[in-house]
Structure formats: structure tokens, C-alpha cells
Amino acid sequence: MRKLLLGAAFLPLIALVAATGIRGDRTSDREEVEAAVENYFAGMMEANPDYLREAFHPDSRLIGVDQDGDVMIIPFERWASSWEGREPRDASSHTNRIVNIDVQGMAASVKTELTWPGVHYVDYLSLLRINGEWQIVNKIWTEERR
């Protein structure tokens, strides 16, 4: 009887967590973060901006440093639109992989490596859980030409 009463005391807390979308299930959060990053990879590999729009928040920015050392800040939609009309990439010559995922509450950080012909990229992606979905809100990258 005592266990039953103790369990009943936690029911309102469980209902609150379910209603607010706050989750302690790190595996599901991690899988959802990974799915957002896989949409990012698919968008570039298939030259499909719709996948990119699924992965990124519309107000996100992409930030890098060009060969002259100047900072480039690219609005997401300008970058996503640049993929329209491109040819899909050959998957046999392009490797995209997630190196690390760190999820903490409603925020996540992901490190990726993309090894493509003539260039190796490392991306650092910041994600937030927005309206129940993980979205990339910022990307910084570095590249090494080969």
C-alpha cells in the first residue's frame, strides 16, 4: 500500500513533464539530434535544400574563416538556396561522420568531420530543441585543403 501511495504522489510530476515536453530520455534526444545532423548531411549530399531546411532553424548562421583570414557570416537561407540546382555528390568519395554529440537539457553540441575530395571540414553545430524538435541554430566550420 505504501508503494502505491508513493507512486501516486509522483503522478502529477509525470504529467507535468509529459505536458511540457521536458524529457529525461537522453537516448531519444541523442537520436533526434543525430537525425537533424543526418538531414544536414543528406541535404548536402543530395543537393536538396529541403533537407537543409528540416535540419536548420531559418534564423541560423554559418560562420567560418576564409583563406585570407576574414570572418564569413552566412545567413542560413542564402546558403541553403545555393544548393538548388547542384548535382548530387558521389557518396563513394565523400565521408560525413558525427564525431561527438553532447546533449544538455534543451541544448546540444555536435562535432562532425566531412572528408571530401580535396578538402577536410570540421563543423561544430549548436542545436536547440525548439517547439519539440531539434534544430541547428549555428554552424561554425574550419577546412583544410588537400
C-alpha angles and dihedrals in degrees: 000000000000092000090050092052092046091050092049089054090062096049094090090051092050090049091050092051091049093048096048096045092238107147136186092195101112092176092061093043090049092049091049092049089049090050091054090051091047088055088053090051092046092050092057096040094048094035087235116146091191090070089049091051089053091052101042133057109241092240095051124122134214114216129189143139120253126221090273092055094253119141115244118203111187123187110232098239093052089053095043092049090053089069093062112109096011121130116254114258124249106254092205091066098038126070121192120179141168110235100182140359122197117184122186117171109301095348133075138181124205130188116203136182122209117189110191132163107293097358142064117202129194115197128193109201125193116203134186131193101241119181089344096309131099112238133177107243099174138019126190120180145181127199137201116202115217 
